[in-house]
Amino acid sequence: MLCSFTAMAQDYKTHKVQEGETIESIAKQYLVTPFDIYALNPDAKSSVSVNTVLIIPTSRVKNEPIPEEIKEVVSFKTHKVRRKETLFSISQKYGIEIEDIKKYNKRLYSENLRKGDKIKIPKYKTIVNKVSLNNTVKKYTVLPKEGKWRVAYKFGITVPELEALNPNLGEVLQPGQKVNVPNISNNEEKTVEEAYNYYTVLKSEGYMALNRKLGVTQEELEALNPELKEGGLKLGMVLRVPQDVKTDYVIKDIENTNLSSNLRNLSAKKIALMLPYRTHKIDVDSTEEAKKKIRTDRLLSVSLDFHAGALIAIDSAKRLGISTHMKVFDTRNQSAQISSILNDNDFSEYDAVIGPLMPKHLDRVASELKKDNTPVVSPYSMPVNLYSNVFQTVPSSELLQETMINYVKSDSLPKDMVIISDSKHKAISDKLLAEFPSAKQIFSRKNKKGQEAYFIYQTELEAIFKNGRTIVFLETDNEGFASNVISVINGLNTNGKEIILMTTDKNRAFEGREISNYHLSNLKFHYPSVNKTAEPTSRNGFIRAYRRAYNVSPNRYAVRGFDLTMDLLLRLASEDDLYKASTTEIETEYVENKFRYSKKMFGGYYNEAVYIVKYDNLTIVEAKR
């Protein structure tokens, strides 16, 4: 113990928090990063009070004194302006800046230099001071082929820490891009060596899990990554591993988890459902008026469908021994009503809150309930802020893109690639070209004024498509352009050619009246999706129960209401709380939706389970590998 304490005394120091100090200000004072302090003081993430004693690690930030030249005026020389002389020529003559001349001849800020003027020319002496660094972050210029993990590894931080230092960082780093990194000494920077492979640690992965996945023992990992002996494994940490270790694992290959076989927390669940029913606008005394309102009010219709699915989920959970008390709140889609709900109710004892529907209202609720650590589940929309208590159930557009790209990359069969887009979607077109360098890139034609014309000529494509498989990525949100391209390539899909149409964003352009479903089916149209489509003749228990209750088949909002609520209740019954039941190792799937949550560093949880679906004989089915 004495040896251990002595070692700590050499590598660490303590700091007692003073009034007004923050983790950021303390980190700057000791030339460390906030992440370094959090690693040794986990409780500091939630709050830091006055007189709290923090353990501060020895700084890795370079702090060698930097020479800084300071010019000091020692005298002045009078100069009489000659014909044709300018401020520039005078500054060159005396070896000073034009601004230096103006500074001591202030009228020259507003007047021109004239022949015969007498101006003061300062004479300087140079004083060299040595200044220490006063911050822990510097700018780094991304090099070609550098991704997030390479930059994170180079500067000894995790990928989530790199993202936290750069809140607006995109999914892909571009050469020449400036990013914030720890301001460590040059000799502290790590080099990515081609003789090794590299692996990024996932949430909740320990040495045993890495041994099973990579076949590398803890001792071998520590030998290659000495920092593990001090700080252990961390989410997003980039590890050096032997070159023959395969690290390109696809997350979505995780086997689905049947939570119903591991129910151990069967206490009654308390759920709140906040949706914009807007019942105050419905005339309950008029059946026809109420029916009309349901048909015409989009928010009411979606809310009722989701609610109907949720009720069947609660009934299904009850049969498994899970009792649920669900309280329903009508948000009316009004901020004032949200405030009233929060003021009049105590949500600290709730296991979870589903909703509200609108992002700004969900943000208000999540922000208020964060202090009680009450989970807030976003049913449809992307949250404004992914607070630590927020569950984003809809995968992001960036994740949909990456899943589609990885799907194509995993296809080892011979194929040609073509990328077609309009200028508005040039960014994703360029990203696809970077991922598939051998692909041919084609853009929409422009008119004589240089404006987007949204078409291509058939002759442009005839020579491109050869016999065999060709994958065509079409990136647009213009229905006319989508119709033009789909019609052309469908006409070329003959005589030994197999053209497969794909997109990273299946928007309304692919659903318009001008789009032929026959063409999409003939081209086996593939796209990433939040959900798949259940078979109309499915014998699924939920679909049968819904038909018995309402005499119609459930739409996607009702199915989502069932899937999300059922998943929520099963997770709550399998662990002490929703947070513990939402690790990346757990992937669940129900009727049309699946859920696998990953936690954002310093943030909440987001669903990273995505489907790849395709058109097959005029139906939409899940595309299998």
N, C-alpha and C positions, 0 to 999 in steps of 0.2 A: 504493500500500500504506500509506503514511504517513497519507493522508487517511482511509482505511478504519479504521486502528488508532485514530486520534484520535476518530473517531465512536463506535467501540466503547467507548473509555475514558469517553466522556461518558454512554453509555446502559447500561453494564454495570459490574459490579464482580466481584471474585473472592473466594472463601471457601475456606479450607483446613479440611477436615473434622477435627473433634476427636473424641476418644474419647466414645462414647455418643450422638453426634449422629445424627439421622435426617433424611431429606429433608423430612419434615413439620416437624420442629423448626427446621430451617434456613429453610424457607419462612416460618414464623411470625416468625422473627427479622428477616427482611428485608421482611416484609409483601408477599410474593408467594405464588402458589399452587404446589403441587408440579408442576402441569402446566407452569408457566413454566420451572421448573428442568429438567424432563425434556426440554423442547423444545430447550434449549441444551446439554444434557448427556445424550444418548441412552444412554450406557453406564451411567448412574446407575440405570436401570430394573432392571438385573440385580443390581447390588451397589454399595455405597459403602464404601470402606475408609478408615481413618485416614490423614490427610495428602493425600487426594485433593483436587485443586484444582478447584472448581466455578465456572462462570461464572454470576453472578446478575444477572438483568435489573433495570432500574430499576422500582420498584414503581408500579403503577397504582392501588393501594389508597389510598383517602382516609385521610389521617393528620393532618387538622387537629385541633388540641387541642379536646377537648369539655369545656365547663363542667360541673363536678360540684360540687354543693353539699354541704358538710359542716357539720353542726350541732355547736357546741361549748358545753358548759354553762359559764356564767359566774357564776351564783349560784342560790340557791333562795328561794322564798317559802313561808311556812307558811300553809296553808289549813285552816280549821276547817269540817268538814262540817256543813251545815245539813239541816233536815228536808226530805225528798223529793229531795235532791240525789243524782245518780248519777255514775258515772265519765264517762258520755257528756256530761252537762250541764257537768261541771267541765272536761272537755277542750275543749268548745266555748267556755266562758268565757275560758280562757287561750290558746286557739288552738294547742293541742298534741294529740298523739295519746294515746289511752288507754294504749297500750303504754309511752309515755314516763312516765306517772304510775306504772304498775306497776313499771317498771324501778327507780325510786328509792323505792318503797314496797313491798318484795318480799312482805310478808304478804298484799297484795291479790291475789297469784296463787292463794292458797288460801282467803282469807277474804273475806266480803262487806264492802262499805263501810257504816259505821254513823254515825248522827248523833253529832256531838261528836268524831269522829276528827280528829286533826291530821295532815295529810299534807304532804309536801314537793312543791312544784311547781317543776320546773326552769325556769330562764331561759336561753335560748340566744342565741348570736350566730351568724350564718351566714357561713361562709368558702367562697369560690368557688375551687376548684382547677381547673386545666385538665389533663385526662388524655388521653394518646394512646391510639389503638386498640392492642389486643394480639392481634388475630386477623385472619385473611384471609377469613373466611366470614361471611355474614350471612343472615338469613331473608328470603325474598321471598314475598309473597302473590300467587298466580297470578290474573290478571285474566280476565274472560270472553273466550272465543275464543282464549286463549293456549294453544298447544301447546308441545311440547318445543323445536322449532326456534326459535320466537319468543323464548322465555325465553333459550335459548342465545345467539341473536344479540344480544339486548338487553345481555347481560353479557359479550360478547366471547369466549365459549368455544364448544367444539364440543358436539354432542349427547352423544357418549360421555363427555365430561368432566362434563357436567351429570348424567349417569346415575351416574358414579363418585362425585360429591359426594352423591348421594342413592341409596344402594344398594337401597332398597325402593321406588323410584319405579315406578309402574305404567306401562302403555302410553299411557294418556290422562291428561292433567292436568285437574283439576277446579277451577273458579273458587273462590277462597278457600283453596285448598291452600297450605300453607307448604313451601317448598323452599329448600335451601341454594344460594347463589350467591356468586361472588366479591364481596368487600366494596369495590367500586370507588366512586369519587365519582359523585354524581348526574350531573354534566356529562360523565362518561365513558360513561354508558349510551347505547346506540344506540336509535334509534326505527325501528320497522318502518313504512316509508313505502308507502302504497298505490300510489304512482306507479311502483313497481318490483315485480318478481317475485323470488322467493327460491328457492335450490337448496341442498340438503344434499349435500356431497361424499361419494361412496361409496369403499370400499376400493380402493386402487391406481389411482384416477383421477388422471390428469395433465392438463396443459393441452390436449394433443392430443385426448385422449378427450372432454374437455368441449367442445372446439370441434366435434368430430363430433356430439356429442349435442345441444348447445345452440345451436351456430352462433355462439358468442361467442369472440373471440380472447383470448390472454393479456393483451395490452395493454388491451383493453376491460374485462376482469375486474379488472385491477390498478387501473384508473382508478376503478372503482366500489367496490373493496375495497382501500384503500391498505395494509392490514396484510399483504397477500399479498407485497409487495415485501420485507418483513422476514422473515416466517416461512414463506412458501410455502404450498402446499395441504396440508391435514391432513384425515384421516378425520373425518367428522361436522361439518366446518366449514360454517357457513351463509353462502352467498355472495349478495350482491345482484346481480341480473341485470336486463336490460331487461324491461319489462312484457310485451312481445310474445313473450318466450321461453317456450316450453312446457316445464314442469318436472315435470308429473305423470306420470312414467314408471313403468310397472308392471314390477317386477323380473322376474317370472316369464315375461315375454315373451322373455327371453334365449334365443337359439337353442342347442339342445343341442350339446355339444362331443363329437366323436368322438376320444377320447384314443388309440385304437389306431393312428391315422394319424400320430402324432407321438411315437413311442417312441424315446428317445435314451439312456436310462439302463438298460441291460439287464444290469447286475450282479445276481447272485443276491440275492433278497429274503429277509430273515430276519423271520419273523412268529411271534408267540406267540398262542395261542388259550387263553383262560382261561374255562372254563365249569363249571357245577356238575353234573358227570356223576354224582357220588356212587357211583362204581363199587364202593366198599368195602361198600356195602349190597346188592350183587347177588351171588346165588349162581350163579357162572359154571358150576357143574357141573350145574345144572338148567335146561334150555332153557325149560321151561314157566314156571319161576319168573322167569327173566330176561324172558320175553315179558310176563308179568303186571306186572312192575316197570315196563317201558316204557309199558304201557297206563295204569297208575295213578299213576306218579310224574311230575307235570307238569314239573318242572325237568329231569329226565332226558330226557323226550320232546322238549322244546324244544331242549335242548342237542344231542341227536343229530340232529334235523332241521336245525338251523343248520350243524352240522358236515358233514352230507352235502352241503348246498348249497355250503359253502366248498371242499370237496374237488373238486367239479366246476368251480368257478371257477379253482382252481389248475391243473387239467388244461387248461382253456380258455386260460389265460394262457400255459401252456407252449407251446401251439401258435403263440403270437405271439412266442415267443422269450424269454419271461420265466420264469426258473427260480425256484422258491420253496422255502425250507426252513421248514416250519411245525412248531413244537413245541407239543404240546397239554398243558395243565395242568388237572388236576381240582381245582377250588377246594373241592369238597365243600360249598359254601355255608357255610363256617366261617371265622371270622376267624383262628383259630389256623393253619389250613391256608394262608391267604393270607400270613401272616407267615412261615411255613416256606418257601413258594415264593420269596418276596422275599429271604429270608436265604440260600437255597441256590443262587440263580441270579444271573448278571450280565446285566442287560437293557440295558446301555449300548450294545451293538452291534446291538440289534434295530431294524429299520426301523419297526415298530409293534407294539402289543399290542392285540388285540381282546378286550374284556371287562375285568373280570368282569361277570356279568349283573346282580347286585344293586347298587344305588347306593352303599351304605355300603362294600362291598368294592371297587368301582371307585374310590371316593374314596381309599381306603387305598393302592391301587396307583398311582394318578395322583400322589398327593402324594409317594410314595417315588421315583417315576421322573422327577419334574419336574427334579430336580438334574441328570439326564443328558439332559434335553430329549427323552426318548423319547415319541413320540405314543401316547396311550391312547385307543382308540376304544370308545365306549359303544354296544353293538349295539341295545339295546331301550329302556333306561330313561333317565330324566332325571338327569344327574349332580347330586350334592349341591353340589359346587363346580366351576365351569367354569374349572379351572386352565389356564394358558397352553399346556399340552401335551395338553389334553383335546379330543376331537372328539365333539360331541353329534350323533348321526346322526338323531335323532327330532325333528322340528319341535315347538316349544312350543305349548301350548294357546292362548297369546296370539297367536302367529303364525297358527294355524289360524283364529282369529276374524277377524283382520285380512284374511286372504286371502279369506274368505267375504264380508266386507263390501265389499272392493274389487271382487270378482267382480260383485256386484249393482250397485255404482255404475257399473261399465263397461257395463251394459246400458242402452242409450239408448232402448229401446222403451217405449211408454206402459204404465204399470202403477200399480195401487194397492198399498198396503203395509199389512199387519196384523201386529202383534207380540203373541203369546200366550205367557204364562209363569206359573209359580207364584211365590210370594213369595220362595222361596229363590233364584231366578234373576232377582231384580229388577235387580241391578247390570247384567247383560248386556242386559236388556230396556231399561233406561234408556240404555245406551250405544247400542243400535240406534236408539232414538228420537232421540238426539242426531245420529246419522248420517243418519237419514231422518225429518226433523221432521214431514212430512205424514202419517206412518203413524198408524194407530189402535192404541192400546195396551190390551190386555185381560189381566186377571189371573184366576187360578183363584178359584172361589167359596170362601167360608168357612162353617163351620157356626155354630150358635147360640152356641157357646163361643168363637168367634173363631179357631178352628183351621182349618188348611188342609183343604179338603174334596176337592181335586183333581178338579174337574169344572167344566164350563160348560154352560149351557143352549143348545140349538140355536136358540131364539128370539133369543138375544143376538147370534148371528152372521148370521141370515137377512137382516136389513136392511142388513148391512155389505157383503156381496158383491154387486157389480154385474156387468153384462155386461162382458166383456173380461178382461184378465189381472190377477190379484191374487197377489202373493207373500206367503206366510204364514211368518213365522219362529216356530217352536215351540221354546221353551227350558225344558227340564225334565229331571229324571232319575227321574221317577216313571212307572212303566209304565202304571198305571191312568189317569193324566191324559193321557199320550201317546195311549193307546188311545181315550179319550173324544174328544179333539180331532180326531184323525185320522179317526175314524169319522164325526164330525159334518161336517167340511169336505169329506170325500169324498162324502157325501150331497148336499152343496150344489154339487158340481162338475158341473153340468148346465145345459142350456138357455142356451147362449151364454156361459157362465162358464168361464174357464180358471184354476183355482187351482193354484199351484205351491208345494209345501211345502219349506221349508228349515230348517236349524238350524246354529248355529255349533259345536255339540258333539254328535256322534252317539255317544251312550253306550248302555248296555244297555237303557235304557227303550225304545229304538226297535227292539230285537231280541227282545223277550219273546214269550211264547206268545199274548198278547192282541193283538199287532200283526199286521195283515194285510199281507202283502207285495203282495197285489193292490191294496190301497188305496195303498200307498207308490208302486207303479208307476203307478197311475192319476193320482197327484198329482205325478209326476215328481220325487220326493224328492231334493233336492240337499244335500250336506254336504261340508265340507273333510275331507281324509284324508291320512294319511302315505303311503299306497300306493294303487295302483289294483288292479283284479283282472284277471289275464290270462285271455284266452279259453280255455275248456276244450279247444277244438279247435285251439289255437294250434300253429303249426309252429315255434315258437321253438326254437333249438338247445339251450338249457338244459333246457327241458321234455322234449324228446325224449331227451336224454342221461339225465335223471333217470328217465324211464319205463323206458329200457333197463336201467338199473342196479338199480332197485328194484321194477319192475313196478307202480308206482302213480304218480299225478300228484303233484307236489310241493305241500305246503301252504305257507302264507304264511311260516312260519319257515324252511323250506328255501329258498324263493325269496329271502328276505332274506339268508340266509347266502351265497347265490350273488352277489346284487347288491352287497352291501356289500364282500365280499372281492374281487370282480372290480374294483370301483371303486377299492379301496385299491391293488391291484397295478398297475392302469393308471396311476393318479396317480403312484405311486412310480417307474414306468418312464418317465414323461414329464418328470420334473424331478429335481433333486438330492435332494430330500426331500419329505415329505408337506406340510410347511408351505408351501413354494413352489408346490406343485401344488394349493393350495386357496384360490385367489382368487375373488372374487365373479363374475368374468367366465367362470368355468368351471362349466357345469351339465351333469351327465351323467345319462343315463337308461338303465335296463336292462329287466328283465322287468316288475317291478311297482313299483320304487322309483327315485327320482331324488335327486340330491345337488347342492347348491350351498351352499358354506360361506361364512359371514361371520365375521369375527373380532370378538370382544368387546373393547372397550378394556380393557387390563389383565387380559385373560382369554383363554379359549380360543376354539374354533371351534364354530359351531352351524349345523345344516342349515336353510336357509330355503326349500327347495323343497317346495311343497305342491300336492296335486291337489285339484280340485273334481270330485266324482263324482256320478252321479245314477242313479236307478232308471229303466230303459227296457225295457219289455216283459219284466219279471221278471228282468232281468239288471242288473248294476251296471257302468256304463261311464263313461269320463272325459267330463265335460261340456266341450264346446268353446265358445269365445266366439262 
